[in-house]
């Protein structure tokens, strides 16, 4: 099974980091007791600009979780369709050739789910196998890619699409001026990313999926996630996260590679979720990567922010389209998210 293509789609509204910081100061007004702290946190987020689902003035008009969730559903459908179409075009496929659709999102909920809306809107086949995935956060894109690869391994003549749709700006809340939320509002952004995976009996020139591994860290639910209430989504982000990555991620990667007869030195391409400066620095330390191996992750963070589940797919897109490794190069895709957990994918380019 091979990854045929990856493509992203972004909302039309683009703001510099400084413009978003200023807008948030107006948004929170007197509730923000330490505007200087907001400025410092945002200036250190490693982000230059971000795409938002709406003009910033619109966010001041949202008053309930229901309103923002309906906005997620409408905008998410449009961006999801754009990302799928772009990925299909790169793979030289049509909508009717999709056999399975895995849709990942943690920034909105619906039933019927967003994938059902996309099947209707895009005219996908009525027998397409759809799987909505909620709750995985930043690891979701890698998990969606793994599930798509699992599917075409079982059905090697078929095509699966993994789609991430995240509108993180719609989780903004007027009542939450906690330090953790100030950090999140400096990192997360909006966008959709789709990956097309083809089975082994099809002709495809993309990187081969050699192996996958899921890793769950027991008793770490408090590290990352949502506190969901009638007010909407409240971010959970522990200061213990970098230490957990440093203590566990390196050994987990080594064990995974060892099972394939490889070491870190054999990896020529690193596709790592750009969770933020502290996350990337922790990964670099855990893996001993100090010579720019994660440059594309840093660049994607700077250019579009953290797209939650979509970010690792965005780094993969950048790698495939503009920095494609030489044939035969071994590569590793890695992401982490709520649980706490990690997802690893071994590629051969």
N, C-alpha and C positions, 0 to 999 in steps of 0.2 A: 504494500500500500504506500502511496506517495501523496504528498501535499502538492496539488496542482497549482494553486494560486492563493493569494491573500490580498484583500483590498479593503480600504477603509472609506468611510463617508462621515462628513462633519457638518454641523449646522452652519448657517451662513454668518452668524454673529460671532466675531472674533474680537477679543479684548486683550490688551497688554496686562501683565500682572499688576502694574501700578494702577491701571484704570479699574480693575476689579477690586483692589484694596480700597481705593477711594469710594467706590460705589458701596462696598460693604460698610464703610464707616457711616455713610448716609443711611443705609438700610437699617442698621442697628441703633443709630442715633445715641440718645443718652444712656441706653442699656449697655453700651460699650464703654466701660469705665477706664480701660487702658488702651486707647487707640495706638499708642506707641508700640505696645506689644504685638498688636496685629501687623503693624508695618514691619517689625523685625522678623516675625515668623514668616511672613510672605516673601520678604527679601531673601530669605535663606532656603526657600523651597525648591530652588533649582529650576524654576519655571519662568519663561519669558512671556508666554501668551497662552490663551486657552480659548476654545470654542464653547459657546453657550447656546442652549436651545432657544432662548428668547432674548430680546433686548433687555438690558438690565432693569429698566423701568417696569417691565411686566412682572418681575418677581415681587415687587412691592404690592402688587394687586392680588397675589395669591394669599388666601386666608385659611384654607383648610387642607388637610391631607388629601381629601377627595379631589380637590381642584388640581393639585399638583400631580396626583396619580393619573387623572384623565389627560392632563397635558403630556405626561410620559407616554401614555398609550398612543396618542395621536402622532406626536413627533417621532416616537420610536418606530412606528410603522414605516414612516417615510424614509428615515435614515437606514433602517434595516433593509428595505427594498433596494435602496441605492447601493449599499455595500454588497449585497448578494449579486446584483446585476454586474457590478464592477468586477467582482471575483470571477463570475461566470465568463465574462468577456475575456479576461486574461487567460482563462483555462480553455477558451474556444468551445464553450458548452452553452446550452440553452436552459431556460427555466424548466422545461419539461423533462430534462435529463436528471433532475434531482430526485433521488430515491429516499433520502432521509434528511431531516432537518433537526439540528440540535440548537436550541435558542437559550442563551445564557443572559441573565440580567439580575441585578440585585437592587435596582433603583426604582422599581415599580412592580405592581402585581395586578393580575387580571385573570378572569376565568369567564369565557374561553380565553386562553392565553394568547400572547402576542403572535406566536407562531401560527395560530389558527387564522388570525386576521391577515397575516402575510400570505398564507395559502390562498385565501379568497382574493386579496388585492392583486396578487401577482399571477393568478391563474395557474398555480402549481397543480400537479396531478393529484386527483383525489385519493390515490393510494399511497401518497408520500407518508413515510413513518416519521411522526413528529415527537420530540421530547423536549419540553420546557424544563429548564434547570434554574432554580432560585436558591439563594443563600450562600453561594460559594465565594462571592466577592472577588478579590483580586486573583484568586487561583482559577476562577471559572473559565477563562479563555483556554487555558491549558487543559483543563478537564474536558471541556467541550471538544477540543481537538482530539484528545485521547478517545473519547466515546465515539467520535466519527471514525477514527482509525480502527477501533474495535469493530464497528459495524461493517466497514468494507473488508476487513479481514474475514468476517463470516460470509460476506457476499462480495467476492472479489470482482464481479462484473459490474458493480454498482458504484454510485456516486453519493457522497454524503457532504453536507454543508454544516459547519459549525459557525454560529452567528452570535456575536456579543453586541448587545444594545445597552448602553449605559448613559443615563442623563443625570449625572451626579448633582448638577446645579439645582435640580428640582427637589433635592433633599434639604435645601436651605430652610432654616427655621428662624423666625424673629425672636423666639424665646430662648435660644441657645447661644450664649456667648461664652461658653466654657473654653478653656485653653485648647482642649482636644478638638473642638469644633472649629476654632480659629485656624488651627493647623490644617484640618481637612479642607476648609474653604480656600486654602492657599495652594492645595495640591490637585484636587479632583476636577475633572472636566467632562465634556459631553462628546459622544461619538459612537459609531458602530463599526465593527470590523468583522468581515466574513472570510472563512477559509474553506476552500474546496479540497476534499480528499477523495482520491480515486483508488479503486481496488486493484489488486495485483494483476488481473487479467486484462486491464486496460492499458493503453499506451499513454504514458505520462512522463514528463521530463523533470518533475519536481523532486525535492529531497525525499528519500525513502524513510519511513518510520521503522526503525530497527527494534525499538523496545520502549516500554513505558513503566513507570512506577508511581504509585500513590503512597504517601506517607502521612500518617495521622499521629499527632503528638497528644497523648492522653493528658487529661486534666489541664487543658490550656484554653478553655472556652472564653476566658476573660481577656485574652490577648487582643482580639480584633472581632468586629462584627457590628451589628445593629442592636440598639435598644428600641424596639418597635412599640409604639403606644398610639393612643388616639390623636396625638399631635404629629405623628409621622415617624420618620427614621431619625434616631439619635445615634451618632457615631460612637463606637467603642474602639479605643486605640490605646493600648498599654505601653508604658515606657519600657516594659520588659522585652518588647519585640526584638530590638537589635541584639540583645544578649542571647535570646533564644536562637536566632539565626546563627550567630557566631558559634554557639555551642553544639548545634545539631546539623546544620546544613552541609558542612564540609564532609562529615563522616557519612551522611546519607548519600551524597553524590558519589563519594568514593566507593561505597558498597554497591551502588547501582552500576557504576562503570566496571567494577571488578567482576561482576556477574557476566559482563560481556567481554571480558578479557582486556579491558582498557584501564587507563589511568587518566588523570587530569591532563597530563602532557600530550595525550593523544587527541584532545579536543581542540579543534581549530576554529570553532565558531560557537560563541556563547550568546544565547537569546534569553535574557533574564528580564523578568517583569520589573519595570522601573517604578517601584513603589514610593520612592522619595529618596532624598540624599542619605538619610540614616539607614534605610533599607539597603540601598546599593552599596554603601560603604561597608555595611555588615557582611554582605555577600562577597565583596572583594576580599575582605579580611578572612572570611571563612574558607574561601577557595584559593587564597594566595594569588589573586589576580591584580597586579599592580602596574601593568604595562598597557593600559588602555583597552583591555579585552572587552570591557563593558561600555565602550564608547557609544555604541548605537543606543543602548538603553538610556544613557545620560542625555544624548541628543533628543531622543523621543520625549523624554520627560520635559526638557527645556522647550520643545516646539509645541507640544499639545497638552502637557500635564499628564496626570494619572487618570486613565480611562477605566480604572477598576479592572473588570474581567477582560476588557479589550486591549489593555496595554501590552501584554506579552505578545498578542497577535500582531499589534502594530510594529513591535520590534522585529518580529518575523517577516512582516511585509517589507520593512526597510532592508532587511538582510537579503531577501529574495530578489527585490527589484533593483537595488542600487549597490549592494555589497555582496554579491553572490560568491560563496566560497568555491574554490576549485573542485572539480569532480573528484569524488572519493574522500573529501574532507569529512571528518566526524564532527558532529555538532550536538550541543545540548540545549534543550528548551527547559526553562525552570520558572516556576511561579509559586507563590505562597498565599494563603488566605485563611479566612475564619475556620476554626475547628480546634486548634490551629493545625494546618496541614500544608504539605508541599506536593507538587506534581512535577515529575521529570519525564522528558521525552528525549530519546536518543535518535539522532538523525544521521543519515549518510547522504552527503550532497553529491 
